[in-house]
Amino acid sequence: MSYKQIIYNTPPAPAIDPSLSSGTFRVHTVPQPDYVPADKVLVRAHYLSLDPAMRQWLTAKRSYIAPVERGAVMRGQSIAQVVAVGSKLSSEYQVGDWVVAYSGWQEFAVLGAKEAEKVIVPPGGRPTDAMSVLGMTGLTAYFGMLEVGQPRAGDTVVVSGAAGATGMVAGQIARIKGAKRVVGLAGSKDKCEFLVRELGFDTAVNYKDADWRKQLKEATPEYIDVFFDNTGGDILDACLARANRDSRFVICGAISQYNAAKPQGPASFMNVISQRVTMKGFIVFDFAKKYPEALKELASWLAQGKLRRKEHIVPGGLESAPQALVDLYKGANTGKMMVEVAPVSEALKAKL
Amino acid sequence: MSYKQIIYNTPPAPAIDPSLSSGTFRVHTVPQPDYVPADKVLVRAHYLSLDPAMRQWLTAKRSYIAPVERGAVMRGQSIAQVVAVGSKLSSEYQVGDWVVAYSGWQEFAVLGAKEAEKVIVPPGGRPTDAMSVLGMTGLTAYFGMLEVGQPRAGDTVVVSGAAGATGMVAGQIARIKGAKRVVGLAGSKDKCEFLVRELGFDTAVNYKDADWRKQLKEATPEYIDVFFDNTGGDILDACLARANRDSRFVICGAISQYNAAKPQGPASFMNVISQRVTMKGFIVFDFAKKYPEALKELASWLAQGKLRRKEHIVPGGLESAPQALVDLYKGANTGKMMVEVAPVSEALKAKL
């Protein structure tokens, strides 16, 4: 018995090469462990989380987290199921439990208790939510919007990457909290329609339209009070040009720049001075103490139908992860992107 | 009897053209007023303030202040002397009083009481201080450093444009408030030596040296906690690359970009996320309610010798202002740049 891992092979230069024979990653096969240490569990990954931050983890620069080492299993979260429990953990886990696993990109993993968080599925929820709307993605949107952006009644809130996993939650939170106007920026007509029809955004602008800057201007007649940025680049620049006085620019991500050989700063930077803009970067980990209360609120919005989630599940097993990651940077997804590592049985599917 | 004004003639494209025959400005001669309205004073400008912000006032874009209209007298402060007083203001002004005048670029001006603030010279001070260390320049440094930057004990504070009027005060305030390390960036060896020898900066880096980025790195072994930016461009970019976690970037000015056809944003922008940087723009006017207490503290530091000032006075009368403004953007000055519009008598000089 053996299982597969995906190993970080060579640094992107600067784009990720999804080829498994000569690219950024390679497949490695290892034997199944024949026993589970007393303080570990053996888990089987079913859904792998794909996150824009992953590209940064492959760059050996000072950052908020150490880069992945070449030759190591690619870092990542998964929704996994416990298949064997070490003797000291038998009161904590049962075979069949769903966990959020810090497993990395592999089919199975032997993990300590801190690396395998049991999923408690709230009413109306499902296990995969723990990796999206009720996980890091939702928490990132929550703290970024509420602690950093601080929308007030009457505010115009703009979200870039609004059809992505974090963006769509951020926009909905602004809506729930009573922003006057919530505007999304996304990369297709379908995504824009989804934001308005399904998620209650007031309007959405397709940044691939030739006249998107004009559309953005028309969508923000009272300028922008809060900008929740997932993209950086030209979109950040255009939003700075529309910054209102004393506006808050929440710098969550810069997906347009992660694969750039020469990252591009916002040219309209001088508006930071004239409009007294606050631009603030943040990392969700900094708010760890407040996770429980945030998750409670997110779960209650989900249960009440105020907050809607969407998943984009890529089939094909572990080996589809590299190409899916490339596609994530191309904006292939609407909502949380996951790779189905292993199909679940019908009985499990019902639970999901 | 007549006097001269300097009129805003044609928009810079994008650099200021100092020629008075075909450039950005032109000279206009007007008759001396033959009477002073009851609620006005007639003042004579002696020293004109030259400020980096002036270039922005010539751009017809949304900003913190309306642009100067073409055909109008160029906007600017001066240190002026009252030469005639309207009947209703006789209890407030005497002929010979020094005032900070919102006179614009002209030799004489008829002003209301709000546009001519009487200068109260504190112990150890002189009238021109009201336009520099005890005026908008000093206040900008004060609020930018203390309210926006908020240096703490142990912090490394870096100031760009450190030999300029605002930068030199900002750095000295960080020193007074107990920053661990104060580093200046300036554009010549002489300026750097001045910062260290005369003003107590720990070190200074000449950004015109080929290896200035390396010098900056060596000057900030514990990274940068507060960056007070007057320059933008490459210097802001290099400082972002050295940003410490939770650092504050005070965006006061961007002199390197004001004349740029294509302004340049900071390429190292992604560090805003990974290091959780707060970048905040501000305009000194927003702190107007706190001016009195700030001026009191600045004056006391000046009197105690903790805060040192330096002036760069350009001779040649009003008509030297356009060239002096061009030279300001080239970094010709160390300290507050002023144009001597009219010489003062020996008696007045003694008072100055």
HADDOCK unambig.tbl for C-alpha pairs under 7 A between the chains (distance, minus, plus):
assign (segid A and resid 63 and name CA) (segid B and resid 274 and name CA) 5.15 0.50 0.50
assign (segid A and resid 63 and name CA) (segid B and resid 275 and name CA) 6.99 0.50 0.50
assign (segid A and resid 64 and name CA) (segid B and resid 274 and name CA) 4.85 0.50 0.50
assign (segid A and resid 64 and name CA) (segid B and resid 275 and name CA) 6.58 0.50 0.50
assign (segid A and resid 251 and name CA) (segid B and resid 273 and name CA) 6.16 0.50 0.50
assign (segid A and resid 252 and name CA) (segid B and resid 273 and name CA) 6.49 0.50 0.50
assign (segid A and resid 254 and name CA) (segid B and resid 270 and name CA) 6.97 0.50 0.50
assign (segid A and resid 263 and name CA) (segid B and resid 267 and name CA) 5.43 0.50 0.50
assign (segid A and resid 264 and name CA) (segid B and resid 267 and name CA) 4.87 0.50 0.50
assign (segid A and resid 265 and name CA) (segid B and resid 265 and name CA) 4.04 0.50 0.50
assign (segid A and resid 265 and name CA) (segid B and resid 266 and name CA) 4.46 0.50 0.50
assign (segid A and resid 265 and name CA) (segid B and resid 267 and name CA) 4.30 0.50 0.50
assign (segid A and resid 265 and name CA) (segid B and resid 269 and name CA) 5.77 0.50 0.50
assign (segid A and resid 266 and name CA) (segid B and resid 265 and name CA) 4.45 0.50 0.50
assign (segid A and resid 266 and name CA) (segid B and resid 266 and name CA) 6.78 0.50 0.50
assign (segid A and resid 267 and name CA) (segid B and resid 263 and name CA) 5.43 0.50 0.50
assign (segid A and resid 267 and name CA) (segid B and resid 264 and name CA) 4.88 0.50 0.50
assign (segid A and resid 267 and name CA) (segid B and resid 265 and name CA) 4.31 0.50 0.50
assign (segid A and resid 269 and name CA) (segid B and resid 265 and name CA) 5.75 0.50 0.50
assign (segid A and resid 270 and name CA) (segid B and resid 254 and name CA) 6.96 0.50 0.50
assign (segid A and resid 272 and name CA) (segid B and resid 280 and name CA) 6.83 0.50 0.50
assign (segid A and resid 272 and name CA) (segid B and resid 281 and name CA) 4.95 0.50 0.50
assign (segid A and resid 273 and name CA) (segid B and resid 251 and name CA) 6.15 0.50 0.50
assign (segid A and resid 273 and name CA) (segid B and resid 252 and name CA) 6.49 0.50 0.50
assign (segid A and resid 273 and name CA) (segid B and resid 281 and name CA) 4.02 0.50 0.50
assign (segid A and resid 273 and name CA) (segid B and resid 282 and name CA) 5.44 0.50 0.50
assign (segid A and resid 273 and name CA) (segid B and resid 283 and name CA) 6.90 0.50 0.50
assign (segid A and resid 274 and name CA) (segid B and resid 63 and name CA) 5.13 0.50 0.50
assign (segid A and resid 274 and name CA) (segid B and resid 64 and name CA) 4.79 0.50 0.50
assign (segid A and resid 275 and name CA) (segid B and resid 63 and name CA) 6.96 0.50 0.50
assign (segid A and resid 275 and name CA) (segid B and resid 64 and name CA) 6.52 0.50 0.50
assign (segid A and resid 276 and name CA) (segid B and resid 280 and name CA) 6.56 0.50 0.50
assign (segid A and resid 276 and name CA) (segid B and resid 281 and name CA) 4.35 0.50 0.50
assign (segid A and resid 276 and name CA) (segid B and resid 282 and name CA) 4.68 0.50 0.50
assign (segid A and resid 276 and name CA) (segid B and resid 283 and name CA) 6.91 0.50 0.50
assign (segid A and resid 277 and name CA) (segid B and resid 280 and name CA) 5.79 0.50 0.50
assign (segid A and resid 277 and name CA) (segid B and resid 281 and name CA) 5.46 0.50 0.50
assign (segid A and resid 278 and name CA) (segid B and resid 278 and name CA) 6.83 0.50 0.50
assign (segid A and resid 278 and name CA) (segid B and resid 279 and name CA) 5.71 0.50 0.50
assign (segid A and resid 278 and name CA) (segid B and resid 280 and name CA) 4.38 0.50 0.50
assign (segid A and resid 278 and name CA) (segid B and resid 281 and name CA) 6.53 0.50 0.50
assign (segid A and resid 279 and name CA) (segid B and resid 278 and name CA) 5.72 0.50 0.50
assign (segid A and resid 279 and name CA) (segid B and resid 279 and name CA) 4.95 0.50 0.50
assign (segid A and resid 279 and name CA) (segid B and resid 280 and name CA) 6.21 0.50 0.50
assign (segid A and resid 280 and name CA) (segid B and resid 272 and name CA) 6.82 0.50 0.50
assign (segid A and resid 280 and name CA) (segid B and resid 276 and name CA) 6.56 0.50 0.50
assign (segid A and resid 280 and name CA) (segid B and resid 277 and name CA) 5.78 0.50 0.50
assign (segid A and resid 280 and name CA) (segid B and resid 278 and name CA) 4.37 0.50 0.50
assign (segid A and resid 280 and name CA) (segid B and resid 279 and name CA) 6.20 0.50 0.50
assign (segid A and resid 281 and name CA) (segid B and resid 272 and name CA) 4.96 0.50 0.50
assign (segid A and resid 281 and name CA) (segid B and resid 273 and name CA) 4.03 0.50 0.50
assign (segid A and resid 281 and name CA) (segid B and resid 276 and name CA) 4.35 0.50 0.50
assign (segid A and resid 281 and name CA) (segid B and resid 277 and name CA) 5.47 0.50 0.50
assign (segid A and resid 281 and name CA) (segid B and resid 278 and name CA) 6.53 0.50 0.50
assign (segid A and resid 282 and name CA) (segid B and resid 273 and name CA) 5.44 0.50 0.50
assign (segid A and resid 282 and name CA) (segid B and resid 276 and name CA) 4.69 0.50 0.50
assign (segid A and resid 283 and name CA) (segid B and resid 273 and name CA) 6.91 0.50 0.50
assign (segid A and resid 283 and name CA) (segid B and resid 276 and name CA) 6.93 0.50 0.50
